[in-house]
Amino acid sequence: MQNVRWWDAAAVAVAAVIVAISLLDPPYGTDDAATWAAAGAFLLVHLAWGRGCVPVASSRRHLAVAIAYAVILAVGTTIEPSFAILQAFLYPFVWSTSPSTRAAIVANLLIAVAIVAGYAIRHWPAGLVTGTAIAALSVGFSIALGLWITRIAMYGEERARLLDELQAAQGQLAAVHRDAGVADERARVAREIHDTIAQSLTGLVMVAQRAERRLDGVDGAGAASARSDLELMEQMAREALTEARGLVASLAPVDPGAGLAEALRRLATSFERETGVRVTATTDAADLDRELEVVLLRCAQEGLANVRKHAHASAAEVRVAVDAGAVTLEVQDDGVGPGDVAAVDGGFGLAGMRDRVALVGGRVEFGRGASGGTVLRVTVPRADAATTAPHDPTGVTS
């Protein structure tokens, strides 16, 4: 029992029973008065000191309270053998409030010794045998029952711990399945775009080129106009094809479960192979929250997509660093710079990135690099700071 009021009620009830037994055999003498005084002393010690042991006492306090109870029990049993009824309260109390199994057994033995001492003093030498028999049986059952209950409690705690671990594992597994489903869907959409729109645009470019070749030997204003239209068609088709390929690259699933550093390395390798732009990826961030890793990875993909579409760069660098509880991602290129495009108006595809980063309490900075080109900087707070970190309402600064 962990409720101190129940123990208070039990202490009062046991003291009342002891007093009631002493009242059953009038006339009342000095032994009865002494028994009442011992019962009162027990209540006083319990209410002033013993109840403070609930629910669990320190080792020193528990031993001191057990000794005090044992002394009162020995004195009371010496006065009136029926005072030994107090053991019905003391055994479970000292066991329930003990800081360890060893402390509980020591306290139980103190109570048993007190009973033996009380009986021996009251009825020497026969009382020694009687008291020993009573104490041995009571303390034996008390220790056996206490060990059994303790084992059950430990088993229950172990089950609760395993249940918590199982629920946590199930949550992680559900997150993995959810991420896998999202990755599969992204891969499917990327394949569909590649196999349909991108192929159609490639065919359109080829048709325009073929038509231009056929017009090479034709003169006149009409031919020049047609050639101009075909060149425009080819240019628009090439731009659309570049957009489609960029979309396919951004949708391509890069597994963040392998770690952010490995995912960025794969992203850089894939981007360099597809575009010819040299990409360097470095990171000193380890053991990040999975959600933050996904956010940073998607921002890196979007940053490189901007390099592909707008920068006309020959090299780019992706850096991830941890500083003062925050994680910073930088995507920098050596291209033509941001020009007059306003980041807050959605240029360079930053609108979606802004929303994604704002969800984890971060911010996005976009502008010209110190040595030219463009710098995209994403800063997000780590772990528990993510829910409380203040951030720009728009999520973008420049």
C-alpha positions in Angstrom: 0.0 0.0 0.0 1.4 3.4 -1.0 -1.3 5.5 0.6 -0.2 6.8 4.0 -3.8 7.2 5.2 -4.3 3.4 4.9 -1.3 2.8 7.1 -2.5 5.4 9.6 -5.9 3.7 9.8 -4.3 0.3 10.2 -2.0 1.6 13.0 -5.0 3.1 14.9 -7.0 -0.1 14.4 -4.2 -2.4 15.8 -3.7 0.0 18.8 -7.5 -0.1 19.4 -7.5 -3.9 19.4 -4.7 -4.0 21.9 -6.5 -1.6 24.2 -9.8 -3.5 23.8 -8.2 -6.8 24.7 -6.8 -5.3 27.9 -10.3 -4.0 28.8 -11.8 -7.5 28.6 -10.6 -8.5 32.0 -11.4 -6.1 34.8 -10.5 -4.9 37.3 -7.8 -2.8 35.6 -4.4 -2.5 37.2 -1.0 -1.0 36.5 -0.3 -3.6 33.7 -3.4 -2.3 31.8 -2.4 1.3 32.2 1.1 0.4 31.0 -0.3 -1.5 28.0 -2.4 1.6 27.1 0.7 3.8 27.4 2.7 1.4 25.2 -0.1 1.5 22.6 -0.1 5.3 22.8 3.6 5.4 22.4 3.4 3.2 19.3 0.8 5.6 17.7 2.8 8.6 18.6 6.0 7.1 17.0 4.1 6.1 13.9 2.2 9.4 13.4 5.3 11.5 14.2 8.0 9.5 12.5 6.9 6.2 11.0 4.4 7.5 8.5 7.1 9.5 6.9 8.6 6.2 5.6 5.6 5.9 3.1 6.0 5.0 0.3 9.7 4.2 0.6 12.2 5.3 3.2 15.9 5.8 3.1 18.0 3.0 4.5 19.0 5.0 7.6 15.5 6.2 8.4 14.0 2.8 7.8 16.4 1.1 10.2 15.8 3.7 12.9 12.0 3.4 12.6 12.3 -0.4 12.7 14.4 -0.2 15.9 11.9 2.2 17.5 9.0 -0.1 16.6 10.9 -3.2 17.9 11.7 -1.5 21.3 8.0 -0.6 21.7 7.0 -4.1 20.7 9.4 -5.7 23.2 8.3 -3.4 26.1 4.6 -3.9 25.3 4.9 -7.7 25.0 6.8 -7.7 28.4 3.8 -5.9 29.9 1.1 -7.8 28.1 1.8 -10.8 25.8 -1.2 -9.9 23.7 0.7 -6.8 22.6 2.4 -9.1 20.2 -0.6 -8.5 17.9 1.2 -5.4 16.8 3.4 -7.6 14.6 0.4 -7.9 12.2 1.0 -4.3 11.4 4.7 -4.1 11.7 5.8 -6.9 9.4 4.0 -5.7 6.2 4.8 -2.0 7.1 8.5 -2.4 7.3 8.6 -4.6 4.2 6.5 -2.3 2.1 8.5 0.8 3.0 12.0 -0.8 2.8 14.5 0.6 0.3 15.7 -2.9 -0.4 15.0 -6.6 0.2 18.0 -6.8 2.6 16.6 -3.9 4.7 13.2 -5.5 4.8 14.6 -8.8 6.1 16.7 -7.0 8.7 13.7 -5.1 10.0 11.6 -8.3 10.1 14.3 -10.0 12.2 14.4 -7.0 14.6 10.6 -7.4 15.1 11.0 -11.2 15.7 13.8 -10.6 18.3 11.5 -8.1 20.0 8.8 -10.7 20.4 11.2 -13.3 21.7 12.6 -10.7 24.2 9.2 -9.7 25.4 8.0 -13.2 26.0 11.2 -14.3 27.6 11.2 -11.4 30.1 7.5 -11.8 30.9 7.6 -15.6 31.4 11.1 -16.7 32.0 12.2 -19.4 31.1 9.1 -20.9 29.4 8.4 -17.6 27.6 11.7 -18.0 25.7 10.4 -21.1 24.0 7.0 -19.7 23.4 8.3 -16.4 22.1 10.8 -18.2 19.8 8.2 -20.4 18.3 5.8 -17.5 17.7 8.5 -15.3 16.3 10.0 -18.0 14.1 6.6 -18.8 12.5 5.6 -15.2 12.0 8.9 -14.0 10.6 9.3 -17.0 8.4 5.9 -16.4 6.8 6.5 -12.7 6.6 9.8 -13.1 4.8 8.5 -15.8 2.4 5.4 -13.7 1.6 7.5 -10.5 1.2 9.9 -12.2 -1.2 7.1 -13.6 -3.2 5.3 -10.2 -3.5 8.6 -8.5 -4.3 9.2 -10.9 -7.1 5.7 -10.3 -8.5 6.3 -6.6 -8.3 9.7 -6.9 -10.1 8.0 -9.1 -12.7 5.3 -6.5 -13.2 7.9 -3.7 -13.6 9.8 -5.8 -16.1 6.7 -6.4 -18.1 5.8 -2.7 -18.1 9.4 -1.9 -19.3 9.2 -4.5 -22.0 5.8 -3.2 -23.0 7.1 0.4 -23.3 10.0 -0.8 -25.4 7.7 -2.8 -27.6 5.4 0.2 -28.1 8.4 2.3 -29.0 9.7 -0.3 -31.4 6.2 -0.5 -33.0 6.2 3.3 -33.4 9.6 3.2 -35.1 8.5 0.3 -37.3 5.4 2.2 -38.3 7.5 5.3 -39.1 9.9 3.1 -41.3 6.9 1.6 -43.1 5.4 5.1 -43.7 8.7 6.5 -44.9 9.1 3.4 -47.2 5.7 4.0 -48.6 6.4 7.6 -49.3 9.7 6.7 -50.9 8.0 4.1 -53.1 5.4 6.6 -54.2 8.1 9.2 -55.0 10.0 6.6 -57.0 6.8 5.6 -58.9 6.0 9.2 -59.8 9.6 9.8 -60.9 9.4 6.7 -63.1 6.1 7.9 -64.6 7.4 11.3 -65.4 10.6 9.9 -66.9 8.7 7.3 -69.0 6.0 9.7 -70.2 6.5 13.4 -70.1 10.3 13.3 -70.4 10.2 10.9 -73.3 7.6 12.9 -75.1 9.6 16.1 -74.7 12.7 14.3 -76.0 10.7 13.2 -79.0 9.5 16.8 -79.5 13.1 18.1 -79.5 14.1 15.5 -82.0 11.1 16.4 -84.3 12.0 20.1 -84.1 15.6 19.4 -85.0 14.6 17.2 -87.9 12.2 19.9 -89.2 15.0 22.5 -89.0 17.3 20.3 -91.0 14.6 19.9 -93.7 14.3 23.7 -93.9 18.0 24.3 -94.3 17.8 24.1 -98.1 14.6 26.3 -98.3 14.8 30.1 -98.7 12.3 32.8 -98.2 10.6 34.8 -95.5 8.2 31.9 -94.7 11.0 29.5 -94.2 12.9 31.9 -92.0 9.7 32.4 -89.9 9.2 28.7 -89.7 12.8 28.1 -88.7 12.5 30.7 -86.0 9.3 29.0 -84.6 11.0 25.7 -84.7 14.0 27.0 -82.8 11.7 28.5 -80.2 9.8 25.2 -80.0 13.1 23.3 -79.5 14.3 25.8 -76.8 11.0 25.5 -74.9 11.0 21.7 -75.2 14.6 21.6 -73.9 13.7 23.8 -71.0 10.7 21.6 -70.2 12.8 18.5 -70.5 15.3 20.0 -68.1 12.5 20.8 -65.7 11.2 17.2 -66.0 14.6 15.7 -65.4 15.1 18.0 -62.4 11.7 16.9 -61.0 12.7 13.3 -61.5 16.0 13.9 -59.6 14.2 15.6 -56.8 11.7 12.8 -56.5 14.3 10.1 -56.6 14.3 8.4 -53.2 17.5 8.8 -51.3 17.4 6.7 -48.1 17.9 8.9 -45.0 17.9 5.7 -42.9 21.5 5.1 -44.1 22.5 8.3 -42.3 22.6 11.9 -43.5 26.2 11.9 -44.5 25.8 8.8 -46.7 22.5 10.1 -48.2 24.2 13.4 -49.1 27.1 11.6 -50.7 24.7 9.5 -52.9 22.8 12.6 -53.8 26.0 14.5 -54.8 27.2 11.5 -56.8 23.9 11.2 -58.6 23.7 14.9 -59.3 27.2 15.1 -60.7 26.6 12.1 -62.9 23.5 13.6 -64.4 24.6 17.2 -64.8 28.4 17.2 -65.0 28.4 19.8 -62.2 31.1 18.8 -59.6 29.5 18.5 -56.2 31.3 18.2 -52.8 29.3 17.0 -49.8 30.6 17.3 -46.2 28.9 17.0 -42.8 30.0 16.8 -39.2 26.4 16.2 -37.9 25.9 12.8 -36.3 23.0 11.2 -34.5 20.4 13.7 -35.6 16.7 13.2 -35.2 15.3 11.3 -38.2 12.8 14.1 -38.9 15.6 16.7 -39.1 17.7 14.4 -41.4 14.8 14.1 -43.8 14.2 17.9 -43.8 17.8 18.6 -44.4 18.1 16.0 -47.2 15.0 17.4 -49.0 16.4 20.9 -48.7 19.7 19.7 -50.2 17.8 18.1 -53.1 15.9 21.3 -53.7 19.0 23.4 -53.5 20.8 21.3 -56.1 17.7 21.4 -58.2 18.0 25.2 -58.2 21.7 24.8 -59.2 20.6 22.6 -62.1 17.9 25.0 -63.3 19.3 28.4 -62.8 22.9 28.7 -61.6 24.8 27.7 -64.8 27.5 26.5 -62.4 30.5 24.3 -62.8 30.8 23.3 -59.1 28.7 23.2 -56.0 29.2 22.4 -52.4 26.8 20.9 -49.8 27.8 21.4 -46.2 26.1 20.4 -42.9 27.4 21.7 -39.6 26.3 21.6 -35.9 26.7 24.7 -33.8 25.2 25.8 -30.5 22.2 23.4 -30.6 21.4 24.2 -34.2 22.1 22.4 -37.5 23.0 24.4 -40.6 22.8 23.2 -44.2 24.5 25.3 -46.9 24.3 24.7 -50.6 26.7 27.0 -52.5 27.6 27.2 -56.2 29.9 29.2 -58.4 27.3 30.2 -60.9 25.7 33.4 -62.0 24.1 34.3 -58.6 20.5 34.8 -57.7 19.9 37.8 -59.9 16.7 39.8 -59.3 14.6 36.8 -58.4 12.8 37.3 -55.1 13.1 34.3 -52.9 10.1 35.2 -50.8 7.9 35.2 -53.9 8.7 31.6 -54.6 11.6 32.0 -56.9 14.0 29.1 -57.1 11.4 26.8 -55.6 11.9 28.1 -52.0 8.2 28.3 -51.1 7.8 24.6 -50.4 11.2 24.5 -48.6 10.1 27.5 -46.5 7.0 25.6 -45.3 8.9 22.4 -44.7 11.6 24.1 -42.6 9.1 26.3 -40.7 7.4 23.1 -39.4 10.5 22.2 -37.4 11.1 25.8 -36.2 13.9 26.6 -38.7 14.6 29.4 -41.1 15.8 29.7 -44.7 18.3 32.3 -46.0 19.0 32.9 -49.6 21.4 35.2 -51.4 24.6 35.9 -53.2 27.7 34.2 -51.9 30.7 36.1 -50.6 32.8 34.9 -53.5 30.0 35.0 -56.1 27.4 32.4 -57.0 24.4 31.6 -54.8 24.2 30.4 -51.2 21.2 28.7 -49.8 21.4 28.3 -46.0 18.9 26.3 -43.9 19.1 26.4 -40.1 17.0 24.2 -37.9 17.2 23.6 -34.1 18.1 20.2 -32.8 15.8 17.7 -31.0 13.8 19.2 -28.1 14.7 22.8 -29.2 12.7 22.3 -32.4 9.4 22.8 -30.7 10.3 26.0 -28.9 12.8 27.8 -31.1 11.5 31.1 -32.4 11.6 31.6 -36.2 10.8 34.1 -38.9 7.0 33.8 -39.7 7.8 33.7 -43.4 10.6 31.2 -42.9 12.8 33.0 -45.4 15.3 35.8 -45.1 17.6 37.3 -47.7 
